[in-house]
Amino acid sequence: MTDSIVPAEESAQLNIFTETYMPEDDFAELCAVEVLTTRTWAARRKGPGGRVVVGRKVYYRRDAVMDWLKSKETNPALLSSARGA
């Protein structure tokens, strides 16, 4: 019964990990794409840095994902001036 209880120190380490990294499927959901797309981005080095592979699991560093998403933002003023508006 006590085998399923995680010691406090391990629990704290797990919390730090999950606060720092997100699973690949969460990253895909955040970007509204399939996991296969995130894997294609990684293979082509088009996605965010901070990708970590642990065994068969893939994680992305949350701050790297947010920085990458911010780099993809467009400036509406620039878009409208480019269109001649």
LINKA-V849409 format. One line per field, one symbol per residue. ss: DSSP state (@ for helix, = for strand, . for the rest). phi: phi as a letter, one per 30 degrees, with the letter a starting at -180 (. if undefined). burial: I if it has 16 or more other ideal C-beta (glycine too) atoms within 10 Angstrom, else O. Layout:
ss: ???
phi: ???
burial: ???
//
This chain:
ss: .@@@...@@@@@@@@@@@@@===@@@@@@@@...@@@@@@@@@.......====..=====@@@@@@@@@@....@@@@@@@...
phi: .dddddeedddddddddddcbbdedddddedhbdeeddddeddchcdddidbcbicccbbdedddddddddcdccedddddddid
burial: OOOOOOOOOOOOOOOOOOOOIIOIOOIIOOIOOOOOOIOOIIOOOOIIOIIOOOOOOIIIIIOIIOOIOOOOOOOOOOOOOOOOO
//
